[in-house]
Amino acid sequence: MKKNLFWVSVVLMFCLCNIFLSSCTNEEDYATGKNVQLKFSSDTISFDTIFTTVGSVTKQVRIFNRENAPVKIDRIFLGGGQSSYYRLNVDGDTSLVAKNIEIGAKDSIFVFVRVEIEPNNQNTPLLVQDSIVIAFNGKEQYIQLVSYGQDAYYHKPTHSLGENGKKYSLANEGGAECGIEINGNNITWKNDKPHIILGTCVVDSAYTLYLQGGTNVYMDNKAEMWVYKDGSIQAQGTTNSPVLFSSIRYQDRYSSIPGQWGGIWLMVGSKDNVMDNVIVKNASIGIMADSCVTNNPTLHISNSFIENCSQIGLYSRGANIRGENLIVQNTGSYTVALSLGGEYEFIGCTFANYWYYDNNRKNAVLILNDWYESTVGVQVRPITKADFYNTVIYGSLSGDEIEFDLYENSQSVYKFDHCLIKSNSFNNNNSFASNCLFNTDPNFVDVYSNDLHPNQNSPLVGNGDGVWNSLLAFDIFGVLRKDPPTIGAIEYTESSNKRR
């Protein structure tokens, strides 16, 4: 009996020693090096619930170590730190930063994530994003966290162009949950809550999307709005209640940062698009309009702003565009690019570029009628009309703010009348220019805060052609135009209206 007890004691001591030794892993026993990769049960944790009261939701993610040796994690923490809307529980550790976590060979740990959001708090971001940061072996891996921050209509991608193509949603899908009303091929988005575009949103062929005043459309990073062939978008706001297309991070310092989303793309054959009292801001390309293949105009845009675009504000590729009381400003490349031919008329517009983020910007206006294809060489498409009346073309370049890139001996028709233009390349002696002012500072109130109101002594004041007053009785802010009017989109008054 004593002999049996002895061997039992030996076995127990052996087991305890093994447990003790295994819990005292030496540093050299860990899997080290930059090639060690942890695996996650999910790379992104999405909290899909749209909360109607104070929301407290917990989800979990599993971190796997596939190595044949243990991995020592130096820190697990939230990228947003203490100000994050999220909180972590790392295998029972609820510290702001969990330290020295060991995952055994071929083992795993659980991380629990909690989010607390009051969706009716309008100071909360529309989309609450953060990341779990896992720091080990001198590097970091990330698990993305995404939650809805406000009560809004969310348009999430449900389709894909090809197996690995762009993800998109359709503007007519989602019903009441997405704030959508449909009557035949007519789609109306309600304006009682913001619309959030995640990925790309498509107005399908033969459909028309109607947006009324007060509709705010916020675009996630790289998100775009596409309008397919025979489709159209009718965005019609008012002076006091415009339609807004902007970035999802619209608050504080993000309110005027360019390039936060893709842009609006009117594809080949899209027709009868109307934008009146619309603001498009903070995109890469504000509006891109492709070739018109019918007799219908591609785009009629009026009383609208396109601004703070990292590339081009208004980009035409052979389209038919008419613009009135339009301001396009502050772009990283061309402000208005009229390329690959087309037909254009602009009345009472201001195209101004005082881009200050870098020195790579182009001219305020480009007029181009050719392009190069490697298989067939230079291709020419005529500009049948490019007329500018009572329009400002100016900016901070030391040279011309208008560039003509026209193929030799090609036919293109353009006209400038009662305009103010920064150019040394032509003047009123040219057959296509009359009654214009050249290289005269328009004297705007504050170009670096996007305030293009003319000052009292501006040469724009009283130098427009009053013949257009019957068509444009009011300026972009609804101010009655004088006769003769101020050149550009804004009529001078002693107490100018503030920007919207």
N, C-alpha and C positions, 0 to 999 in steps of 0.2 A: 504493500500500500504506500509506504514511504517512497519506494522506488518510482511508482506511478506519479505521485505528487511532484517528485523531482523533475521528471521529464515534462510534465505540464508546465512547471515553472520555467523551465528552459525555453519551451516553445513560446510562452507568453512574453518572456524577456526578448526573444529574437524578434517577435512581431513588433513590440514596442520600439526596439532599436531601429527597425526598418522604417516605421512611421516617423520616428524622430529624425532619422537621417534624410528621409525623403522631403521633410519639411524644411530642411536646411540646405536648400540648393545653392551650390557655389555659383558665383558669377560666370565662371567659364562653362558652366553646364547649360546656360541659356542659349537659345537660338538667336544669334546676333547677325548684324550685317544689314545692308540696305535692301537686299533681295528678299528678306523675310516679309511675307504679306499675310495680314489677317484677313479673314473672310467674314462677311456679314450676312445675316438672314435677309436683309434688305439694305440697299444703298440709300434709299430715301424713305422716310416715314412721313406719310401724309395724314393729316387729321381732317377727314372729309366732312365732318359734321359742321353745318352752318348753325352756330349757336343762337338761340333766341333769348337765353338768359345767361347769367354768368356761367361760362363753360369751364369745366375741369375734367379733362379727358386724359387717360393714361394708356400708353401703348408700350410695347416691348420690342427690343431687337436683340439678337443673339450674336455674339462675337466668337468666331471659331479660330482655333489654332490648329492648322493642319500639319505643323512641323513634328518631327520625331523628338523634339526637345521642348522644354517649357519656354514660354515667352514672357518677358517681364515688361509690363507697360508702365512707363514713367508717370504719365498723367492721362486722365480722361476728364474733359471739361467742355463747357459750351463756348462756342466762338463769341457769342454776345455777352459773355460774362454775367455779372450780377444783374445787368439791365435786361437780360433776356426774358421773354415770356415763358420760357421753358425751364424745367427743373429735372435733374437726373437722380436716379438711384442705381448705383453701380454695385451689384452684388451686396446690397444692404448698406452701402456707404452713400449717404445723402449730402456729403460735403460739396461745396461749390467746385472744388477740384479734388477728384479722387486720385490718390497717388500709390505708386508701387503695387500695382495689381498683377498678380501672376496667373497665367493661364497654362495649365499643364499640357504636356504633349498630347495631341489628338483630343483635346478637351475644349470646353467653351464656358463663357459666362453670360449672364443676362444683364442687360441694361434697360431700366424702365424710364420712360420719358413722360412727363406730365406737362400739359399746357393749360394756362388759365387766361381766358380772353373774355372781355365784355364786348360783344359784337356791335352793340348800339353806341359805343363810345367812338365818336367820329375822329378822335385824335389817334386811335389805334390804326396802324398801317392796314391797307386793304388786304395785303398778303403778308403774313408773319413768317419770316424765314430765318433760319439759324442753322447751325451744324454742330454735331458732336465731334469733337476733335480727339483723336487717339494718338498720343505721342509716345514713340518707342524707337529704340535703335537709331536715334538721331534723325528721325523723320516723322511725318504725320499722315494719318489717313482720316477720312471724313465720312460721316453719315449725315445726309441732308435732312433738315426738318422743315416741313411746309404746313401752314395752317391758314385758314381763312380768318382774317382779322375783323372784318365788318360784315354786316348784313348786306349782301349785294347779290347781283345776278352773275354767276360764274359760267363762262363758256369754256369747257374743257375739251381737249382733243379726243375724238372718238374714232377717227379715221386715219389712214396712213397712205401716203403716196409711195406704193411699193413696199417691199419687206422692211427696208431700213430708211424709208423716205420721211419727208416732213410730216409731222403730226398736225391734224387740223380738225376743226369742228365746222358744222354748217350753220349759217345764220338763222335757218328756219327750224333747227332742232332744239328740243328741250322743253317746249311748251311753257306753261305758267311758271315752272320752277326757274326758268331762265328769263322770265319777263318777256315772253314772246307771244304775240297775237298774230294769227295767220288768217288771211282772207284770200283764198285761191293762191295765186303766186305773189301776193303782196304780204310782206312781213313787216310788222311794227314792233319795235323794241320799246317797252315802257320806260318812262323817265323818272319813276318814283324812287329808284335806287340805282347806284352805279352799276355799269356792266364791266366785268373783268374778263379780258381775253388772255387765255393761257394757250400758248402755241400759236396757231394761225386760225383765223375765222374766215370762212369763205361764203360769199353771196353766190349761190349756184346759178347756172345758166337759166335764163328766162325768169328769174326771181328779182323782185325789187325790194330793197330794204329801206324802210322809212324811219328816220330819226327825227323826233320833234325837239323843240327848244327845251333846254335843261337836261338833255341826255348827256351823261358823262361816261365816256368809254375809256377805261384805263388798261394799258397794254403792259403785259409782263415782259421781262427781258427777252429781246429778239422776236417778240410777238409781231404779227402782221395781220392786215385786213386785205383780203383779195376779193376782186369782183370778176367773175368769169364772163366769157363771151355771152352776149345777149342779156347779161345781168346788169343791174344798176343800183346805185345807192342814192337816196334822196334825203340829204341831211339839211333840214331847214329850221334854223333857230330864229331868234329875234335879237334885236340890239341888246336888250337887257337879260336875255336868257339864251345864250349861244349853245351850240352843240360842241362838245369838247372831246378831242382825241389827245390823250397825253400818256405819260408813263405812270406805272403803278406806284412808283415812289415819287409822289407829287408834293411832298411836304418839305418845308424848311429848305435846306441847301440843295435838295434834289429838284426843286421846282423849275429850274432853268438849265439843267445839265443836258447837253446834246447827246444823241445816240443811245438813249435808254431803251428804245424799241425799234422795230424794223421800219414800218411805214404802211401807207395805203397804196395798193397796186391795182390799177384799173387795167385789166389784161386786154389782149387783142380782141376786138369785137365787143368789148363792154361799151355800153352806149347810154346816152341820155342821163348821165350822172349829174346831179345838181348839189352844190354845196353853197348854202347861203347862211351867213352869220355862223361860221364854223371856225374853231381854233384847232390847229394841228401843231403840236409842239414836242420837242425833245426826242424826235425820231432820228433815224439814220438818213432816210430819204422820206421827206414829208408825204408827197403824192407823186407817184410815177404812173403816167398814162401812156399806154401802148397804142399802136397803130389803129386808126379808125378804118374799118372795112365796110362800113355802110355810109349812107348819106346823113345819118344821125350824128350830132356832135358827141364827142367823147365826154367833155366836162364843161359845165358852166359854173364858175365859182365867183361869188360876189360877197362883199362885206365881210371878208374873212382874213384870218392871220395864218401864215405858215412860218414858223420860227424855231430857232435853236436846233437846227439839224446838223449832224456831224458830217453829212455829205451834201446832198442837193435838196433844196426846198421844194421846187416844182420842176419835175423832170418829165419832159415829153419825148416819146420816141415815135414820131410820126402821127401824133394825135391831132384832134380838132378841139381847140380849147378857146373859150372866151372868158375873160376875167374883168371884173369891175369892182372898184373900191377894194382892192386886194393888196395886202401888205405881205411881202416875203422878205425875211431878214435873218441875219446872223447864221450863216451856213459855212461849213468847213471846206466846201468845194464851190461849184457854181451855185448861185442863188436861184436863178431860173435858167434851165437848160432846155432849149428848143432844138432837138436833134432829129436826124433821119427824116427831114422834111416835115410836112404837116401844114395846118392852117391855124392862125392865131389872131386874136384881137384883144388888146388890153386898153381899158379906158379908166382913167383916174386911179392908177395903181402906184405903189411905191415899192421898188426893188432896191433894197439897201443892204450892204454887207460891211459890217465893222467887226468881223470875226477877230477875236483876240487870243484864242487858245493856242494857236501856232501860226507859222508863216507859210502854210501850204495851201491856203485858199486860192480859188480861181476868181474869175470875173463875176460881176453881179448878173450879167446876162450873156448867154452863149447862143448863137444862131448857127446851126450846122445842118448841111444837107447831104452829106455823104458818109460812108463808113467802109471799112475794109474787111473783105472775107478772103481767107487764105486760099480757097479753091477757085474763086472767080475774080479776085482783085477788087478794085474800087467800085462801089455801088453808089448810085446817085438817086435820091428821091427829092423832087422839087418842093420847096416851100412855096405854096400857092399864095399865101398871104401871111404877113407878120406885121400888123399895124399897131402902133403905140400912140395913144392920144392922152394928153394931160398926165403924163407918167414920169416918175422920177427913177433914174438909173444912176446910182451913186454908191460910193463906199470908200474904204480906207486905202485901196491900192494907190501907189504913186502914179501908175499909168492908167490906161483905159479901163473902164468898168464894163465895157461891152466888147465882145469878141465875135468877129465873123469868121467862120471856117467854112467857106463855100468852094465847091469844086470848080475848077477853071472852066469858063464858058457855059456853066450850068445856069439854068433860069431859076431865080428866086425873087419874089416880090416882097418888099418890106417898106415901111413908111414910119416916120417919126414926126409928129406934129404937136406943137406947144408942150414939149417935154423939157426936162432938165437932165442933161446927160454929162457924165464925166468921160470925155473922149478927146483925143488929139487926132484921131484918124479921119474924122469927117466933121462937117459943119453945115450951116444953112445954105452954103453954095452947092451942096450935093442935091441931086434931083429928088432924093428920098427923104430929105429933112427940110422942115419949114417952121419958122417961128419958135425955134428951140433955144434954150440957154445952155451954154457949154462951159464946163470946168468952173462952175460957180458953186461954192459951198451952200447946200440947202439950209444950213443953220437950224438943225433939229434941236429939240430941247435937251435930250440926253440919249445919245445913241447906244451907250454902254448899259443902259437899263431898258433898252428896247422902246424908248419913248420917242417916236418920230413925229410928234407935233411940231409944226413950224413955229419958230419964234416970230415976234412982231416984225422984225427987220429981215425976215427970210425972203429971198428972191422968188420963192414959190408963190407968195401971196399976191393974188390978183393977176397972175400971168398965165392962167389957163384959158381955154377957149370955152366961152359960155354956150356954144352951140350944143354941148353935151348936157347942159342942165336939164333939158326936157327929159332926158333918159335917166340921169343921175341927179335928181333934185336934192338928195341928201348924201352926206359923206359916210364913211365906215362906222361912225358913232351916231348916225342919225341927225347930224347937224345940217341945217339948211345951207346949201351952197350959195355963195354970193355970185354976182355977175359983173365982171369976170371972176371965175372961181380960183381957188388955190390949186396949183399943180400937185398931183398926188392924191392919196387916199384920204387925207385928213384936211378938212377946211379950217383955215385959221379963224379963231375967235379970241377975244380978249381973255376969256376964262375957259380955256380948253378943257374938254372932257377928259377925265382920267381913263387910262386903259382898263379894259375889262379883266 
